[in-house]
Each structure stands twice: as structure tokens, then as C-alpha cells.
Amino acid sequence: MALDGIVTRSIVHELQICVGGRINKIHQPSESDIIINLRSQGENRRLILSANPTYPRVHLTEQSFPNPQEAPMFCMLLRKHCEGGVIEAITQYGMERIIALDIRQRDELGDISAKRIIIELMGRHSNIILVDPNTGVQLDGIHHVTPSISSYRVVMPGFAYTKPPEQHKLNPLETSKEQFLSAWGEAGEAAESSHWLVQAYSGLSPLIADEIYYRARHSEADAKAPLVQEPLQPEALWSAFSAMMLDIARHQYQPMTGNNIKGKHVFSAVLLSMVQGDIRTFNSISACMEDYYGEKALRDTAKQKTSDLLRFLQNERSKNVKKLTKLQEDLAEAEDAEKYRISGELLLASLHQIEKGDKEAELINYYDEEQKPMRISLDPLLTPSENAQRYFKKYNKFKNSLTVIDEQMDIARREITYLEGLLQQLDYATLNDIDEIREELIQQGYLRQRSGKSKKKKKSDRPTLHVYTSSEGIDIYVGKNNLQNEYVTNRLASHNDTWLHTKDIPGSHVVIRSASYGEATLNEAAQLAAYFSQAKESSSVPVDYTLIRHVRKPSGAKPGFVIYEQQRTLFVTPDEALVRSLPNTVK
């Protein structure tokens, strides 16, 4: 991962605009993430603190996050000690991936109270810890570390805060040429690769170490000159190292994303000469990280939360696919029901020619124009008469079952369509969306209500609403699960609003909340309908659109199912960049 001490330094520098800001609201959308809404320098800002083991990070964000109905205990604690408080300082511990937010707030008695939020960006050991800076005692951590987990330190209320183990590395911003050359000499043969830099200096990732070696191996005149094949001279290495550290010491950052020499997508706070592919530069490290992580972290958290639902829906779909296959076999057999009647008639007419124990009888088929012989399989355990009756029973069973088979096949097809729709919705569901999908499955009788804690009921039955704003300033509502689709289409939308949906493809209900709009809004709404559908990766996706008054839900239909008429069809190719560029909020 590219989040190293240099990136952390650039984040802390950028977050200085939050110093002096007042914290308005804190919420915890997932077990590892904290969102702080604050007001600083005349603007509202949103800060994400994440101790996600895969995507730990701290940066300003424009992304909307769900606010759970019930706040976790750690979130409640942060609200108690930090909401309404003022951020006095944001600092980094040396060149480590540790950030501290110092907050001043008045407590219940009106006295000034100081608290410190420490964010440790340490991969799977990442944590967010609330500490009393006057005593050094922890009030709590988002992830507890008990004595049975770590003998070095404990992260639990009441224990003194201990920093992660020191690595006793050199600070790259305070290194002289003599110290650098000395460290290079001590590395010996290891100095042939960049790894020794990571071992010797704090805050340097393998990515930055590789970049220093890359710069040293190229001439200053031409960044794309042929590589120097002979062993690197320490002077060239020091020159590349010191030039980069000078920029970092002066906070001269150039955030960017691109692919490293192994083709892996990476981001950096400094300009990397060695990156390839789609290189993008940014005005701020927050924008860079927002672009790099995108929805990865939310998707990762959502996937963990949906694993049981995913298995259940896939199993249910498989059961219905098998059921449909069996029904199709039954249908083929039922359509041949007449042959069972003929077999029974021929056996009754020829009982004297058959003995109990026979496995087969070859009889003249009087129903055939040419009266050809017909082989009839027999059950040797049954008498000739019982064998005849067996064929008559089969005939009656299949004759009567044709109607039932057709009905059951129709039910199985509808179930498969419904389950495939839910599976598609899970692909881009947020945490709130997942809860609503689970609630829908409980309402439909697929799942049982979870025992244990009884969740507070929502004050209203309104589901989460995803609202995008078109380039013309018009609201576009997108339903990302069936409960949202139902609400947006059947309850929220007005008769003259425009409704969109991918043609014959599972996807979101999209509603343009205006009777008048331009081509740009229609195209952007169609893009949303195509992007949030099963055809997301396809091109030239058909999207139907019509007025809401021409859309209706059949009686007894499953959630999210509607029929519509008087539609027109647009063909669009989903454009993720366009969708992500549209301002959006979660209500």
C-alpha cells in the first residue's frame, strides 16, 4: 500500500485548514470508520477517519455516508467528548503513520476539557483511539486490543496509551549527506536494491524507495533516458534522495495516481517518474485518495456484510434453476402422456401374453397405421394388470399436471428474475441499502427476523434515498434496492415526472423529479439507469423512459416489479466518470 509517512505528512499539512474548526456532528457508518462533519474557515467540511484493515486512511471527503439508526458505543463516546468542540491541532508523530487531533470542548459542568483522537494507519493493526492528553489514559478505541492479543500494549478503556513499537529508523527529513552515505555503506550488498532505504528510514514505502532509485538511474536531462546499467554511485542516489526530501520538507506535493512498473495501480503525494498508464494528477491529497479509493473501502465493507445474503440468494437461485430444469423435463414427459395411455391399453388387451416377472413386452400397436410392434417396459415385481394400471396412472398424472407444470414454471422464472435482481442490487449496495434488502427478504418470508437485540424502528417507513443532481440542477432519484424502487416510483414521484429503467435488464428505478428538463438531464438519468444495472459493463444499453403515470405495479407483484407503457428507448454506454462527477447525496 502506498500510504506511508510521506502521504501522512501531506495529509496533516492539508488538514491544517481544519484547525480552529468546530465539530458539528460525528457518526460511524461502519465498524472501522468515523465521519466528522465540521465547520472551518467559513465552509462545511467532512473528514473521514478510517481504521479499515485494508483501506486505512484520513482525508477530507465529498462522499456521502449512511448514518446508522443506532450509533455504536465508540461513536457515542466521541459525540460526548468531541461534538461541539474545536480542533486545536492536527499533528503527525515524527514520520510515522500516526495522526493526532487535539480537541477542546466544554464538559457537562461547563469546564474546558481537552481530548485527543489518535489515528494509527497501520494496515491490519490500524486503530482510532480517544485519549485524555492530560493523563495519557485511553477512554476507548474503535478496535480493542486485549492482553491476550498483544503483550506489548493494550487498547481498552482505563489503560495508559502506548504508541506502536518504535522501529528506531532515521528521519529522512533530518538526514545529512554524511549520515546517508554512512547508512548506504552499512547496507553493503543490500544497497544494490531500494529495500535498504525502507529498512533505514521511517516513513518511506517501497514505492518511494523504488522512485528514488529510478530517478538516480536516469539522467537529469531526460527522465526517459536509458537506464544506467553499472552499479549506482552513492552520490547519484543521495542527489535523488535529497531532492525529494527537500520538496517534502517544504510541503511541495504533487498528488497523483498511475500504474507502477508491475502494473499495480498506486497513488503518491509526490510526483513519480516511474509510473505508467493512466496518470492523473490532483490539486490535493484528499482528492487523490478519494479518487484512488473511490468506493473500494465501502464496497469491501459491504461485501463482508453481504456474504451471508449473497450465499443465500445464490443458493435460492440455484434451487429455482434446478426446479425449472426438472419442470422442463416433466413438461417434455407430460407432453408424451399419450404414449402412456396407449401402453396401458395394449397391455390390457394382451394380458394373456404376459407373465409376472417379464421385464419387457413386444406387442402390436393397433393405434399405429402400419401396426408396427411396440416395446413396453415392465416392472417384473408387478402383475401384467398392475403394469397396465401403472401406465394409466402415469397418463392421468401427466395429463392433469400440464397446467400445474406451466404455473410452476412461471413461478420459478419469476423467482429467478427476482433473485437475480437482488444479486445485482448487492453489487453496488451501501451499508444502509444492505439492511433494506435484508428487511425486504424478511418481509417476503425468505429470512427470519434476527433474534437478539431488537432494533429501533425507523421513525418513518421511508427508505434511504440516493439523489443525484443533473448538470441542469434537476434532482434525479435512484432506487438501489426494491424498497427504494417501490418508494421512489410508487410514492415519491409525481404523475408528470419521468421514469427510466433498463429495457428487460435488472436495474434501478430512476426518476427525474421535474416536468421539464433538457437533453443533458435525460442523458444523465439514462446513464444512471444503465450504470446501476446488470448491464453496467456493457455498451449501447437500452434504457426505456416514460412518464410516471404510465407506470404501475400489478396486484400481488413482488417489490420493485412494475409494468409500463408508452415508453421511448435511449441507447447509452455507461460512463463511470460521468456518474461519479454528478453531485449526489443520501437522504
ZIHUGI-V375355 format. One line per field, one symbol per residue. ss: DSSP state (A for helix, B for strand, O for the rest). A space follows every 10 residues. Layout:
ss=???
This chain:
ss=OOOOAAAAAA AAAAAAAAOO OBBBBBBBBB OOBBBBBBBB OOBBBBBBBB OOOOOOBBBB OOOOOOOOOO OOAAAAAAAA AAOOOBBBBB BBOOOOOBBB BBBBBBOOOO OBBBBBBBBB OOAAAOBBBB BBOOOOBBBB BOOOBOOOOO OOOOBOOOOB OOOOOOOOOB BAAAOOAAAA AAAAAAAAAA AAOOAAAAAA BBOOOAAAAA AAAAAAOOOO OOOOOOOOOO OOOAAAAAAA AAAAAAAAAO OOOOOBBBBO OOOOBBBBOO OOOOOBBBBB BOOOAAAAAA AAAOOAAAAA AAAAAAAAAA AAAAAAAAAA AAAAAAAAAA AAAAOOAAAA AAAAAAAAAO AAAOOOOOOB BBBBOOOOOO OOBBBBBOOO OOOAAAAAAA AAAAAAAAAA AAAAAAAAAA AAAAAAAAAA AAAAAAAOOO AAAAAAAAAA AAAOOOOOOO OOOOOOOOOO OOOOOBBBBO OOOOBBBBOO OAAAAAAAAA AAOOOOOBBB BBOOOOBOOB BBOOOOOOAA AAAAAAAAAA AOBOOOOOOO BBBBBBBAAA BBOOOOOOOO OOBBOOOBBB BBOOOAAAAA AOOBBBO
